[in-house]
């Protein structure tokens, strides 16, 4: 079988082409990796790794390929170092059960503001840790840059974070070590819902009371970490 050969184009042009195909999917970089040393180097350019869409290797729920010792762990960590927002988000969630939420927040912090899922996760993790004032600040940033805290979009994102944590094994630990420290904000801007214990959405967030849903998302996530 004839080997792939990169045309003799200017480095900047080939690098831009690599960025564009990588943005569509990580797997599109395969031909570059097989095109010799030059192609391999291009696929590992920080600008390429920062922009490539790593979703397909990050959220394989059954056989996650970014865990320690797995096929794409090294490439994933290089994407994290390059500032790839999706890779940073998944690394923050993947490591949360093992290294603790304080360190996971540090991983996620570069994404705060610009990446909605990371911003919401940081706020929820601060609730679990009992950092209610910091949680309130981050929730307000999320509301300003992404969605209203009572919206369906926020609820769906919170459920997605919970499901991703479960996919990474958080539910398997089931030790609820943040139950005692849990503290939802109750200040002049964000308040603990007064009706919260009049409902039970711990297992079903489809209820009509939008005041409670964010609180219960935080409770659910605290319960599996």
Secondary structure, 3 states (H helix, E strand, C coil): CCCCCCCCCCHHHHHHHHHHHHHHCHHHHHHHHCCHHHHHHHHCCHHHHHHCCCHHHHCCCCCCCCCCCCCCHHHHHHHHHHCCHHHHHHHHHHHHHHHCHHHHHHHHHHHCCCCHHHHHHHHHHHHHHCCHHHHHHHHHHHHHHCCCCCCHHHHHHHHHHHHHHHHCCHHHHCCCCCCCCCCCCCCCCCCCCCCHHHCCCCCCCCCCCCCCHHHHHHHHHHHHC
